[in-house]
Amino acid sequence: MTDEEKQELERRLHALREQERLLRKNSPAKQKENGSNKISALRYSWLGFEFAATVIAFAFLGHWLDATLATKPWLLLLGFCCGFATALYRLVVSARRIS
């Protein structure tokens, strides 16, 4: 085998390895893995919003009842505590359901 033939084989082998690397990088399995990470992140992102919305809703209800019944600040505090407890319960239930 001559030096030119060896160099040609080396060049072709290098080109094939580069093609293989690119195919592995862009393989459907790799794309699915990357997509599933994004879906997983989106699947859990609503938990924080639900937690905050529950606490705010109960606190607002307590504030409104305080203004209506003139019991400031007790119903606001009670609403906040009930909202926090309810949000924590919903977070645990949702986390168990997801996993």
C-alpha positions in Angstrom: 0.0 0.0 0.0 1.5 3.3 -1.0 1.6 6.5 1.0 -1.0 8.1 -1.2 -3.4 5.2 -0.6 -2.8 5.4 3.2 -3.5 9.1 3.2 -6.6 8.6 1.1 -7.8 6.0 3.6 -7.1 8.2 6.5 -8.9 11.1 4.9 -12.0 9.0 4.2 -11.9 7.5 7.7 -11.8 11.0 9.2 -14.7 12.1 7.0 -16.8 9.0 8.1 -16.0 9.6 11.8 -17.1 13.2 11.4 -20.4 12.2 9.7 -21.0 9.7 12.5 -20.4 12.3 15.2 -22.9 14.7 13.5 -25.5 11.9 13.1 -25.2 11.0 16.8 -25.4 14.7 17.8 -28.6 15.1 15.8 -30.1 11.7 16.4 -33.9 11.4 17.1 -33.1 9.9 20.5 -31.0 12.9 21.4 -33.6 15.3 20.2 -36.3 13.5 22.1 -34.1 13.7 25.2 -33.7 17.4 24.8 -37.4 17.9 24.2 -38.4 15.8 27.2 -36.3 18.0 29.4 -38.2 21.1 28.2 -41.5 19.4 28.6 -40.5 18.2 32.1 -39.7 21.8 33.1 -43.0 23.1 31.8 -44.8 20.3 33.5 -43.5 21.5 36.9 -43.6 25.3 36.3 -47.3 25.6 37.1 -46.8 24.4 40.7 -45.2 27.7 41.8 -48.0 29.7 40.2 -50.7 27.6 41.8 -49.0 27.9 45.2 -48.7 31.7 45.0 -52.3 32.1 43.6 -53.8 30.0 46.4 -52.0 32.0 49.2 -52.9 35.4 47.6 -56.6 34.3 47.0 -57.0 33.3 50.7 -55.2 36.4 51.9 -57.4 38.6 49.7 -60.5 36.8 51.0 -59.4 37.4 54.6 -58.7 41.1 53.9 -62.1 41.5 52.3 -63.8 39.8 55.3 -61.8 42.0 57.7 -63.0 45.1 55.9 -66.6 43.8 55.9 -66.7 42.6 59.5 -64.3 45.2 61.0 -62.0 42.6 62.5 -58.7 43.8 61.2 -56.1 42.1 60.9 -57.3 38.8 62.3 -59.1 37.4 59.3 -56.3 38.5 57.0 -53.8 36.5 59.1 -56.2 33.6 59.2 -56.7 33.7 55.5 -53.0 33.8 54.9 -52.4 30.8 57.2 -55.2 28.8 55.6 -54.0 29.7 52.1 -50.5 28.7 52.9 -51.7 25.4 54.4 -53.9 24.7 51.5 -51.2 25.6 49.0 -48.7 23.3 50.7 -51.2 20.4 50.7 -51.9 20.9 47.0 -48.2 21.0 46.3 -47.6 17.7 48.1 -50.6 16.1 46.4 -49.5 17.3 42.9 -45.9 16.2 43.4 -47.0 12.7 44.4 -49.3 12.5 41.4 -46.6 13.7 39.0 -43.9 11.3 40.2 
